[in-house]
Amino acid sequence: WHDTKDTYWIDRYEQLWELAWKHYVDWENGEWRQKLNRDLSPFEGTVALPVKDPFHLPRSLILQIELLEQGRIPSVASNG
């Protein structure tokens, strides 16, 4: 969005966020799934290590907050 100002990218971001919220959140265990199958069902195998790395999600959210504060992406609440 920052480069094009095309709201298509905001819409795509919202669709991606909705998909992630619906399928990646493990509500029973209070965490995020590492991986999904192609049909969006939870992947049950070990992805890399038997421990989870929670670093990437917070890093992504921090980046989004920084971009919002810099005005480089619009707030969904402000509708652009």
C-alpha positions in Angstrom: 0.0 0.0 0.0 2.7 2.4 0.9 4.1 2.5 -2.7 0.9 2.3 -4.7 -1.8 3.8 -2.4 -4.0 1.1 -3.9 -6.6 -0.1 -1.3 -6.5 -3.5 -2.9 -3.4 -4.2 -0.7 -5.3 -3.2 2.5 -8.1 -5.5 1.5 -5.7 -8.3 0.9 -4.0 -7.7 4.2 -7.3 -7.9 6.0 -8.2 -11.1 4.2 -4.8 -12.6 5.2 -5.3 -11.5 8.8 -8.8 -13.0 9.0 -7.4 -16.3 7.5 -4.5 -16.4 10.0 -6.9 -15.6 13.0 -9.3 -18.3 12.0 -6.9 -21.1 11.1 -3.5 -20.4 12.9 -4.8 -19.6 16.3 -5.0 -22.7 18.5 -7.8 -21.7 20.9 -7.6 -24.9 22.9 -3.9 -24.5 23.9 -3.7 -20.7 23.8 -1.0 -20.4 21.1 -0.4 -20.2 17.4 0.0 -23.2 15.1 3.3 -23.3 13.3 2.0 -24.8 10.1 -1.2 -25.8 8.3 -2.0 -28.4 5.7 -3.0 -27.2 2.2 -6.7 -27.6 3.2 -6.0 -25.2 6.2 -6.3 -28.0 8.8 -3.7 -28.1 11.5 -0.4 -29.8 10.6 0.2 -32.4 13.3 3.8 -33.3 12.6 7.0 -31.7 13.9 7.9 -28.7 11.7 11.6 -28.3 12.7 12.3 -28.7 16.3 10.0 -30.1 19.0 9.9 -26.6 20.6 8.1 -23.6 19.2 9.8 -20.4 18.3 7.4 -17.6 19.2 9.6 -14.8 17.8 8.2 -14.3 14.3 4.6 -13.3 15.3 5.5 -10.6 17.8 8.2 -9.3 15.4 5.6 -9.0 12.6 3.1 -7.2 14.9 5.8 -4.8 16.2 6.7 -4.0 12.5 3.0 -3.2 11.8 2.8 -0.9 14.8 5.9 0.9 13.7 4.6 1.3 10.1 1.3 2.6 11.5 3.1 5.2 13.7 5.2 6.3 10.8 2.1 6.7 8.6 3.5 4.3 6.1 0.3 2.1 6.2 -3.2 3.4 7.0 -5.1 2.4 10.0 -8.0 0.1 9.2 -10.0 2.1 11.8 -9.5 5.3 9.7 -10.4 3.6 6.4 -7.2 4.8 4.8 
